[in-house]
Amino acid sequence: MKILLTGSAGFIGMHTAKALLERGDTVIGFDNFNDYYDPTLKEKRNEMLENYDNFTLIRGDLKDKGALEKAFDALGSGKDTRVCHLAAQAGVRHSIENPDIFMTDNIEGFANIIELCKDREVGGLIYASSSSVYGDSDVSPLSEEQNTDAQASLYGMTKKANELQASVYHSLYGLPCTGLRFFTVYGPWGRPDMALYLFTNWIVHGETMKIFGEGKMRRDFTYIDDIVSGVVASLDKNYPLEIFNLGGDKTEELMDYVKIIEECLGKEGEKSFLPMQPGDVVQTSANVNKARKMLGYDPKTQIQDGVPRFIEWYKEYYNIK
Ligand SMILES: NC(=O)c1ccc[n+]([C@@H]2O[C@H](COP(=O)([O-])OP(=O)(O)OC[C@H]3O[C@@H](n4cnc5c(N)ncnc54)[C@H](O)[C@@H]3O)[C@@H](O)[C@H]2O)c1
């Protein structure tokens, strides 16, 4: 297959691209290397991809139609082509402070991508949605049939908008579209704005850990390799129009997650327990039965194994003894 993968310098994008390159697919990466977090990390992820002969990078922005057209020219058209759209402004809190870029990058950016998928007759579109589309639902576990009309954050709203944009293009033009609702993804080369990275940084540097929701939050943490297996299976299956939850299939207490980080680092962090932040939700818990059945998705990595792998990577990356 030939795949145009947006967000290739990002956390999930890099790991997905690597898995596709390893099995011999051709990948055209697309990323603007924005500075939402340290772009050096993105450059280093990209360096790994550049080692593969079957990888090409196009630096560009989703809002730049000229750059996107260049990327679609490189992709071509037909049944063996896919767009794997993972580029987006991420983060619930970030969306409260920067509503404008979420509207442009996530909604307008998606509109540019899907319009080109249709015009160029691409074989299928697989795109990142999020568990955030469930808002602050108290249903547990969350399954795909659940109503997602009520949103708790602007970020979640943009992802819900993407699901609707995809359904329109499928019904008008028959474009195969699969949306993937990721649940708190973690692992090596992860995102510095997410809990695992932040907690590790604070403990390592002897700074007080900010623990929101008074430490009572629960999350369905999903290890990166499990997520990648779900993305790759979605690209292969290329269903006409589907939405899948991709979670770890186990809900963990945030404080248990913290305990594993402290054990790995051999150091206890000083903690400040703070109230929930606006837009955040108390619990996420994924029902992944649909993905199990239709994608053969089988999340295997527990936090007891996944967190130490992140810490190992972190120590090596920052040269910490
Ligand atoms: N990591 C998670 O836990 C999680 C959970 C739910 C959904 N998601 C979604 O999965 C996708 C990948 O997330 P991630 O964790 O790898 O995030 P990431 O920020 O590491 O990766 C996103 C990449 O997209 C690029 N990008 C952003 N806006 C762009 C634009 N306008 N033009 C070109 N490139 C742009 C960024 O530079 C970045 O490299 C995102 O769509 C995110 O919303 C992630």
The ligand as a Tripos MOL2 file, in Angstrom:
@<TRIPOS>MOLECULE
LIG
   44    48     1     0     0
SMALL
NO_CHARGES

@<TRIPOS>ATOM
      1 N1         -2.1500   10.6710   22.3270 N.am      1 LIG1
      2 C1         -3.3850   10.4430   22.7360 C.2       1 LIG1
      3 O1         -3.6120    9.9500   23.8590 O.2       1 LIG1
      4 C2         -4.5620   10.7350   21.8340 C.ar      1 LIG1
      5 C3         -5.8540   10.4480   22.3250 C.ar      1 LIG1
      6 C4         -6.9460   10.7060   21.5110 C.ar      1 LIG1
      7 C5         -6.7680   11.1980   20.2270 C.ar      1 LIG1
      8 N2         -5.5010   11.5010   19.7830 N.ar      1 LIG1
      9 C6         -5.3750   12.0270   18.4200 C.3       1 LIG1
     10 O2         -4.4050   11.2560   17.7370 O.3       1 LIG1
     11 C7         -3.6940   12.0770   16.7970 C.3       1 LIG1
     12 C8         -2.2100   11.9620   17.0430 C.3       1 LIG1
     13 O3         -1.9430   12.3830   18.3860 O.3       1 LIG1
     14 P1         -0.4920   12.4170   19.0390 P.3       1 LIG1
     15 O4         -0.6500   12.0880   20.4630 O.co2     1 LIG1
     16 O5          0.4370   11.6420   18.1900 O.co2     1 LIG1
     17 O6         -0.1880   13.9860   18.9330 O.3       1 LIG1
     18 P2          1.1160   14.7720   18.4250 P.3       1 LIG1
     19 O7          0.8690   16.1980   18.7720 O.co2     1 LIG1
     20 O8          2.3390   14.1250   18.9510 O.co2     1 LIG1
     21 O9          1.0650   14.5790   16.8630 O.3       1 LIG1
     22 C9          0.3390   15.3920   15.9910 C.3       1 LIG1
     23 C10         1.2740   15.8570   14.8850 C.3       1 LIG1
     24 O10         0.5100   16.6420   13.9600 O.3       1 LIG1
     25 C11         1.2560   17.7520   13.5700 C.3       1 LIG1
     26 N3          0.3220   18.8330   13.2170 N.ar      1 LIG1
     27 C12        -0.5520   19.4600   14.0380 C.ar      1 LIG1
     28 N4         -1.2250   20.4210   13.3630 N.ar      1 LIG1
     29 C13        -0.7560   20.3750   12.0860 C.ar      1 LIG1
     30 C14        -1.0580   21.1110   10.9200 C.ar      1 LIG1
     31 N5         -1.9450   22.1140   10.9300 N.pl3     1 LIG1
     32 N6         -0.4240   20.8030    9.7730 N.ar      1 LIG1
     33 C15         0.5080   19.7940    9.7420 C.ar      1 LIG1
     34 N7          0.8420   19.0690   10.8360 N.ar      1 LIG1
     35 C16         0.2180   19.3590   11.9900 C.ar      1 LIG1
     36 C17         2.1140   18.1200   14.7820 C.3       1 LIG1
     37 O11         3.2940   18.8520   14.4530 O.3       1 LIG1
     38 C18         2.4220   16.7510   15.3770 C.3       1 LIG1
     39 O12         3.6660   16.2630   14.9510 O.3       1 LIG1
     40 C19        -4.2540   13.4860   16.9650 C.3       1 LIG1
     41 O13        -5.2500   13.6690   16.0010 O.3       1 LIG1
     42 C20        -4.8610   13.4570   18.3520 C.3       1 LIG1
     43 O14        -5.9100   14.3910   18.4830 O.3       1 LIG1
     44 C21        -4.4020   11.2680   20.5610 C.ar      1 LIG1
@<TRIPOS>BOND
     1     1     2 1
     2     2     3 2
     3     2     4 1
     4     4     5 ar
     5     4    44 ar
     6     5     6 ar
     7     6     7 ar
     8     7     8 ar
     9     8     9 1
    10     8    44 ar
    11     9    10 1
    12     9    42 1
    13    10    11 1
    14    11    12 1
    15    11    40 1
    16    12    13 1
    17    13    14 1
    18    14    15 2
    19    14    16 1
    20    14    17 1
    21    17    18 1
    22    18    19 2
    23    18    20 1
    24    18    21 1
    25    21    22 1
    26    22    23 1
    27    23    24 1
    28    23    38 1
    29    24    25 1
    30    25    26 1
    31    25    36 1
    32    26    27 ar
    33    26    35 ar
    34    27    28 ar
    35    28    29 ar
    36    29    30 ar
    37    29    35 ar
    38    30    31 1
    39    30    32 ar
    40    32    33 ar
    41    33    34 ar
    42    34    35 ar
    43    36    37 1
    44    36    38 1
    45    38    39 1
    46    40    41 1
    47    40    42 1
    48    42    43 1
@<TRIPOS>SUBSTRUCTURE
     1 LIG1         1 GROUP 0 **** ****
